Structures are given as C-alpha cells and as structure tokens.
Amino acid sequence: MHFAVLVFASVATMTTFGLDNGLMRTPPMGWLAWERYRCDIDCKNDPKNCISENLFIDMADRLFEDGWKELGYVYVNIDDCWSSMERDKDGRLQPDPNRFPGGIQHLARYMHDRGLKLGIYGDMGTHTCGGYPGTTLDKIEIDAQTFADWEVDMFKFDGCYSNAVEQELGYPLMSKALNATGRPIGYSCSWPAYQGGLPPKVNYTQLGQICNLWRNYGDIQDSWNSVLSIVDWFFENQDVLATAAGPGRWNDPDMLVIGDFGLSMEQSRSQMALWAIMAAPLFMSNDLRTISSGAQSILQNKMIISINQDPLGIQGRRILKEKVGIEVFWRPLSNNASALVFFSRRTDMPYRYKTSLSKLNYTTGSYKFTDVYTGKTDVLKDSTEFVVSVNPTGVVMWYVSAPGKLKYHPFIRGGKLHGPAYDAEENTFPRVFL
Amino acid sequence: MHFAVLVFASVATMTTFGLDNGLMRTPPMGWLAWERYRCDIDCKNDPKNCISENLFIDMADRLFEDGWKELGYVYVNIDDCWSSMERDKDGRLQPDPNRFPGGIQHLARYMHDRGLKLGIYGDMGTHTCGGYPGTTLDKIEIDAQTFADWEVDMFKFDGCYSNAVEQELGYPLMSKALNATGRPIGYSCSWPAYQGGLPPKVNYTQLGQICNLWRNYGDIQDSWNSVLSIVDWFFENQDVLATAAGPGRWNDPDMLVIGDFGLSMEQSRSQMALWAIMAAPLFMSNDLRTISSGAQSILQNKMIISINQDPLGIQGRRILKEKVGIEVFWRPLSNNASALVFFSRRTDMPYRYKTSLSKLNYTTGSYKFTDVYTGKTDVLKDSTEFVVSVNPTGVVMWYVSAPGKLKYHPFIRGGKLHGPAYDAEENTFPRVFL
C-alpha cells in the first residue's frame, strides 16, 4: 500500500507538478528569525527578543528605515515557534494569541505597507522541530490556503517528524497547493537537507521544478567552524549543486550570521563574499536594532549584493585550492564580467598570494577589476603577475570586467590548457579540475 | 656518562640555582612579535611587517603615544628570526645587519628613553625553531652576557632542536648565567611546553625558582579554536598549574591575539577576561598601528588590567561547568575582593544564566560588584538570585568587593557545603570540585 502510494506520487511529481510562480528570479534577500532568536518564547523575562509580533515589527522598522529595503532585503521571515499548540476549531493553524495578538495577516499588511514581504514557517510532519503543530499530508491544502488567506509571501517547509515517504509526497503536494491558492508564495524546501543533500537520494531536477530554494545541508550556527563546514560541503559538492541553481531555484547554504557574536570582521566579509559567489539567498539572522556599523557596512555592500543578485543566476565555484591554504572562487556574471574571491584558511598572518588572471584561466586580454571591499580599481593584463594580501580567515574579492568586448565570455578551462569552455548560451558548466 | 651528567645537573638545580632577580612581581605586560609577524623577513616586498628594527620602533612609538605604557604594557619583545645566520668572530650572536642596522643595544636604548623595555629571543638547542643559530650548552654564558651588554630586559628561551637532557641542563644554567651578569633580565622559559606541561616530567617547584614565566602548552594561533584549546588545557589542569604561579613566577598561556583577524569582539573580551583570571602575562601580538578602537578598548580596560595585575598574584580557577555550556571562573584578589567570569560556550544566542553568589560559594554577606565591560555597579546579598545574560562565546566579568569588612577572605568551599576554606595567609588553595 505504502509502496503503491510512493510510486504514484513519484510519477506524479515528475510530470504534473511544477513551480510556476515566477518568483525569486534572483536569490531572495531579507531577514529570518531562527539563528539569532531560536525558540525564545519567554516574553515575560526577555520581551525584546522573544518570538512575537513585536520582534518582527521591530525588524521591519529597521529594514524600512535603515537602508536595507532599498538594497533588496525585503523578506521578514518568521521561523519555528510562532503558532499556538493547537489548531483552531476548523483545523487551521493559528498564531500564539499572547505573542501574536494582532494575528499574522495584520503582520503581513504591516510589511506590505512598507514595501516588505512576510515569510512564515511550517513543517512537513506531525510536529515542527520545536514541537509545535506540524503539517501532515492531510493538512497541506488547508495550511497553504491559510497562509494565502493571511497574505503571506514566502513559506519555509521544514521536515522534522516525517519519514522519507511522507516527504516524497508532501513537498511536491505543498508546491501544488501553494500554486493552487493563486497567491505567489516563495517556497523554501528543507527536504534535501533531510535526504543528505546529494543524489541519488536528492533529485535536484525535481526540486528546481517544485521549490524556489532549498536547504541542502545542516543548520548554521554562530561560529566560524559552522560557516567553514558549510563552505566545505557546498564547494566539495559544487559539481552537483551548481547546475541545480538558476533563476527561480536556489541552493540555500542557510542564514548570514554577520552581526552576531561568533564571527570576526574578516570572517564576516568572507561569509558575505562566499554567499555571493554561491548565488545564495541572503537572509540575515541578527539584531538589526543593535548591529555594529562594521557588520552593517558588510551586509550593505552594494557591489557584493549586485554580484549576488546577478541576473544570469549562475552559481560560482571554487577553481583552486592551494596547499598554502589559499583558495580561489569564481562566478561568471552578466555583461562579460565575473567575480573572483581569494580566501585564506590560514590562522597566522596575511598571506601574499602571487598569481595572474591567465593562471586563473582568464583568456588573453585586458581586464578592469574593482576590489569590492576597498573600492580600489585597476586594469590588469591576463599575463600580469600580481600579489593579493589575504588576511587569515579573510578574503579579497574582485569584480572583474573586460573593458574591451570579448568575443566569448571569460571562461574556465578544465585543467590548465584545454577542456570544455564555458558556454554562456547553454548555461552549462565545464568540470573544473582542482 | 649522560646519566651522570643528568643526575649532577638535577641535584645542582634543586639546590644552588635560583632566580632571585626581583622582577615581574605581577604578570609582565607588553607586545611580542611572533603570532602576528612570525618569521617574515621579506623587507623588500613587505617593509612594514617584516622582522626589523623598524617594526619594533613602530610598536614602541605606539605603546608610548597611544596610552599603552601608562597601563603597564612596557615590554617590546623580539621573537625568532632577528639574528644573522652566523655568530660573529668572537662567537657572539649578532642581529641581521640589513634588518637591524642600528644593532640591538640601539633598540634597547630607544625603549629605555621612552620608559619601555626590550625583550629578545633565543633557543636552547642547535638552532632556533626558525633555523637561526641556537644556544648550545657551551654558548649559554656568552649569550647571556651578550644580552646583558645590549641592555636587554627580558629573554625568552625556546627549546627547538635540543633533547630532554640538554634542556634539563640548559634552562637552569641560563637562569644562573643571566643572574650572573648582574643585569635584571626577566626570564621566560619554554621548557615545560617541550615536556608536555605536566608533572612528573615538569617540576613546577624548580621552574618557579629559575624562571619568571614559562610556556606550558602549544603556540596560540589567530583563531577561536586555538584560544579555546588553550583555555581547556589550562583549566583542566588548574590544580597543578595554579599552585605554581605567584609573584615573580607565572604560567604563560601565550599571547593575546585581540586586534588580529580571527576573534570576534565577544571572543576578544573572553580572551582578555580569562587571561586576567589566570594571572597570565599580557603580551599582545597585533598591529598597534592599525588596531580597531574596539580591540584597543578591550586591551586597555583598566579594571581588567588591575585584576590581572592584582598584587596577591593568585591564579584563578574554573569553579563551575554547567551542562548548558556556561562556565564560571573565579579569582581571589587583594582587599577582600574577587573576580568572577561567566563564560558561554554556546553558539546560538545569549543565555540567561540564573544563579546567586551563595551558589558560587560566597559566604554570607553583602557584596558590591562592577561589570568590568559595561561599568554597571550594584550590590547583591549572597542569597539574592540574579540573571546574567552571556553572549555566545562571550563573557560577563565582575569585580566583586565586600562593602562591609569580612572577617575572612571570601572563599570557595570544596563541594557544596563543606571542604577546606581558602586560606589567604598560606596562599594555598582548596581543591575545587567541578
């Protein structure tokens, strides 16, 4: 019986379902409560930080007033622990009445009045990860309709307390149910993270058809170790992951923890740079009311945001791992441009890394580059040797453009002298040899 | 033959040698080149950062002009890679002529003219760790005399390229040789770090007689992982280590990396707080020319420095490890005072830790406390429950004094209700049960 259902569902998802909501043609940007605020429901003793409508209104006010919205940070996303422990008499989810006395629709309208959007959270399973009511298969349609009725703009579907069969059915069903409401609702799927993140268990072709973004890997924590483990996993598996991403469908390495407690300024610049290379969703999870000016200026760096938001939507890759602990990352951008990141894993002192654009497989020519953090600009021939000084756990990031029009997009060759060229028309990638 | 030498030396060190230089009655403070500048000798391409007299003059100028000296940061210490690859014709060490054209004595006088002190580095062995000439047993006297002739004020004796027998002979001999010069030279011994840091291999009684400070453990790196591994080791072995420390003889958990690239502001506050609890030498290794105001204000915090420099010179301890990731550290201070540090190992969000001074084994009474980072002051009864909000990887640190004179020093009892009291007269510690 279970087997029959599974086969039926699998066939159905490959053929009938599809996420045709036109949303998130560039990676979504905004703010998400989880990493920084978790399941803090102690509004009596911790009123400024507990999961309540006040927290989301506070963050919306900051996004609106402090220059975030204009840069693209428009989503204000609720995560776990927002709901009442019981559904209402009609079987609908309802917010905790003490912490969200105005209701979710009130919050959505507060966002919309300010040009912002509201995201909400649910769980494919009997309970959310925090123990609140989950969305079992029979509740998918009613919950999708509830979110649409509330005028919600984005929905994250977690996967605690369900098995693989239920997930295989539920994630596509929710996609269909959201579409069926007629309201455009961005759909974030935690499904692949519950499947281990890799084929053959994960079907990235299907995910791109049903979800706008998906969490591939474990939750980020407020530590450099956590950021590094995520970076390692995503770039070790870049051949599988990069081809899955594109306009409307994004790999999600999880939130930005810039502005929290665990990252140095160097490490914060590194997370921002590498998330831009990955074409990752940019959801901050921090306290925008008290964020330092240093962290704010990293998160508000216009050139990095424009790299992240490049309309081609091509996920970048690691192209070099040097034994000395320097790594180079590259992402092709529109207008014949590209982004380069020089990253140091060292923990001693700034490393003077010597290379040339031709060593990084740029074609013959002259290139203008801008250091996105210092604003320094210069022109380099592909053959010119240069030195970048990369701080421990830090990056140097360049936006590289070709002042003369190149016949072909700057490309990465597999290996040193030969291999398939990057083909901008077909949006396919060569295998990059590390 | 070797055995006979060893036995003779061991007996000799226990009876005749002794460090009677009257120096470093409180933990030494200053600046040390190693962690931040390593063995960078590339003055052609990296002139501002290479190991040269210019670097030490730059740092001396900063210590003198930016308020460091008045706070106690007076040592400017050269580490490895300062010397020529050859001794001079008389067998003396000599500085690299290109990088130290003025010579070491010139540098020492530059320091002394500004109320600062100069430290230098050598290695008990055939070579320094960086491959420069070492100090073999037959060179100990001439090297000690050379440093004294140069008017050097402190000497760090590393231990690469020597065996246990040579170290057993060399470290005490150098102590005797430095004393014999008649110049007061603070003596930093890396010996115990080469012996694994613990008895029975390490004899801390002997070390206290021959060295002013000693490195017990591995080198610090510019990362929170490194700071944590040092903190773990020192507090796991606190019963052995704390009794070894006192005025003129200090355990050295290695340099402060505050102001470098790897620590967040929270983590920087934590290193400073825990180094103060440990009565650790405070040697910064950073770039004082470009240090951020945030890092500078942590390093220049007067109350933490006064805790570090407390004249009793008692090394503090960890008194509690909570399963939730909160740890409490305590150090008894002069004037019936004490320091408390609440430290969080969490990587999620601020933790609201509830406790009382009586739960931390303070005796009945009323205590005034000052939060050393915020300046907030209040009075607490021992029985009053309070909450401290401790940030991830951060600390809350209090200076606690008793407004009413207490008959006995506030003490820690072993276990909850009984055990030996702290005896201020005898400077002995109870065993603290964790």
Interface residues (C-beta under 8 A of the other chain):
Chain A: E35 R36 Y37 R38 D40 N45 D46 N49 Q221 D222 S223 W224 N225 S226 D260 F261 G262 L263 S264 M265 E266 Q267 S292 T347 D348 M349 P350 R352 V387 N391 P392 T393 G394
Chain B: E35 R36 Y37 R38 D40 N45 D46 N49 Q221 D222 S223 W224 N225 S226 D260 F261 G262 L263 S264 M265 E266 Q267 S292 T347 D348 M349 P350 R352 V387 N391 P392 T393 G394
